[in-house]
Amino acid sequence: MFKYAIDLVFRRKLRTFLTSLGILIAVMLMSFILFGMSDLESLIVGQFTEQFKPNELTVGTMDMTSMMGGALSAPTKGEVEQEEMILNSEAVEKIENIEGVETVNRIVSIRGLDIYLEDDDVPYPRGFPMATDISGDSAMIGDLLEGDDLSLDGDEVYVSDFVSKFYEFSNEEMLGKKIILKSSTTSVFSAPSKSNIAKEYELTIVGVTDSGNSALFIGLDKGLEIAADLGGYDSKEEFLDTVGYTQLLLSTDIDKTSEIEDYIVDELGFSVLSTETLMEFVSTITGGLTVALILFGSISALVASIGIINTMIMSIYEQTKEIGIIKAIGSSNIQVLIIFLIQSAMIGLIGGLLGLGVTYILMKVIDPFIVDLLIEQGFTVNNFFNFRFDYAIYITLGSILIGILAGLYPAYKASRLDPVKALRHD
Amino acid sequence: MKNKYIEIKNLERVYQPSSKVKVDALRGLNISIKEGEMVSVVGSSGSGKSTLLNILGGLDWDYRGEIIVDGKDIREYDENYYRRYIVGTIFQTFYLIPTLNVEENILLPLKFGKKMSKKETHERLEKLLDAVGLADRRDHMPKELSGGQAQRVAIARALIDQPKIVLADEPTGNLDSKTGAQILDLLNKLNKEEKTTMIVVTHDMKIADKTERKIKLVDGRNV
């Protein structure tokens, strides 16, 4: 009976193949989710946890998760009011005095400057200088790939290895070279004014970091000096009182981290980005992506099922007389049902195996490109897709199940055919 | 030998294709057939021959009256059992499965219910292949066979399960007269060898003359 059912499947090879293409697409989408997405999340989480320690908190003046493009909650009036808050010396002092706060590092992002390497007319297109008092071996700055000066004084600057690559120098060659920061006339962050036109600041590279898209790090003092000068303030103090630090990076007693986070948000009115919130944010994004892919996969599985139903109904129509014959020679309704379910299960199996095969080949072909892309984006990764045999078995079983479910109605119809009418069918 | 192996009593079959149309295909048919007898059922088109064959073949159960086979009303049999082991049917257009070879076509009924061991099946297959003269064509596909050969495969298929009754619906209808006569001779031979009761439906009197007895149907009744 099984052989006879298989014969029926391969009697119309092209149609069986075309029908199984629907399953193939669904299987490919599901395979990409299973072989890629689970690793993507752990990859991103791994990358973040490398940069953000669980006891660290980043304090800013606005909701940093919404700044990243994915607000986790609706905006409130309170948040708008928070934007008026300034991270000035007074605020820093308050935060330093919170119990459990171990260190407070200050960060100022300096916008409105173009980054040039000496003797080169092409500005580095990505990132902006960040002034900080964080030492060179911290998680935020990343590892020093070249240079051994762990604190930035005066005109000293760290550049990311992306800058070395951009200007086609080795990291070692970059040491000692000058970085020229020129006030940008095209900045969207500040209105052009007479005071900031044609300003230039010269810095010396003392280290190359693996900080990726964070292009430049300069010492806090120098940074404040540049920010004040660029903004037309009389002194660093005036800049701090008016604009304030962009961010503070707190290292806290791990037992008190979330208590401190709540205190800063509720009592001082600043926004805080903790590793915990960041991870929630990451899993929201990857979770959303997974749901979207599963949705696409399910829709294509549904379309594939309709394709199978259509093919099976066509096949029953064509084989009506044959169903009559096998009924006349003694097959029961259940046996006819099984014959047609075997056929639809086979279509599912063929689609599943083809889908897995194509996915496997595609994964091998595109994996190096994705890995390159991720490495370029600053991720540390050896391979993106991870072909797992247990998942491959689940996918194959799933394909067979889809085939059987889609075949249920046509098979039932076939089993109920009146043999006399079936034998008269032309 | 039982004198009343098959007893058909007051068999009626009414078709109602629509609410206004009513067709009395069989109107109180009464027939008795002896065990091992080979009879023909003759009649013009529309006389009820095919309806009778469908009912006897266990394909149509929507009839009134009684059909007793070997002392038991056929309604008491399981439908599938009845079609599998009580009757074997031969059709005018052979109805072989095109993707299966001669041997596989003959063995197909056994796929739906087996009561023979592998050895018995093999012996039965060889015996039938010899009987129908197709031992050297066992691997041939139906499209490679002549009409007469295809009908001989169908005869072997009908007999593989050792049915008590073989029903043949115009078995020579698609064959030339010479081949038709050969097929009838084969059926006659098998009727003797297998001791199977055979009912041959035909409109060809020459074919009917080769059977032991003719049952003539006119307008759904036997005359």
Chai-1 contact restraints between the chains, C-beta under 6 A:
chainA,res_idxA,chainB,res_idxB,connection_type,confidence,min_distance_angstrom,max_distance_angstrom,comment,restraint_id
A,M1,B,K111,contact,1.0,0.0,6.0,A-B,restraint_1
A,D7,B,T99,contact,1.0,0.0,6.0,A-B,restraint_2
A,R11,B,T99,contact,1.0,0.0,6.0,A-B,restraint_3
A,I325,B,Y95,contact,1.0,0.0,6.0,A-B,restraint_4
A,A328,B,L59,contact,1.0,0.0,6.0,A-B,restraint_5
A,A328,B,T89,contact,1.0,0.0,6.0,A-B,restraint_6
A,I329,B,P109,contact,1.0,0.0,6.0,A-B,restraint_7
A,G330,B,R83,contact,1.0,0.0,6.0,A-B,restraint_8
A,G330,B,R84,contact,1.0,0.0,6.0,A-B,restraint_9
A,G330,B,P109,contact,1.0,0.0,6.0,A-B,restraint_10
A,G330,B,F112,contact,1.0,0.0,6.0,A-B,restraint_11
A,G330,B,G113,contact,1.0,0.0,6.0,A-B,restraint_12
A,S331,B,F112,contact,1.0,0.0,6.0,A-B,restraint_13
A,S332,B,N80,contact,1.0,0.0,6.0,A-B,restraint_14
A,Q335,B,F112,contact,1.0,0.0,6.0,A-B,restraint_15
A,P419,B,L59,contact,1.0,0.0,6.0,A-B,restraint_16
A,V420,B,N54,contact,1.0,0.0,6.0,A-B,restraint_17
A,V420,B,L59,contact,1.0,0.0,6.0,A-B,restraint_18
A,V420,B,D60,contact,1.0,0.0,6.0,A-B,restraint_19
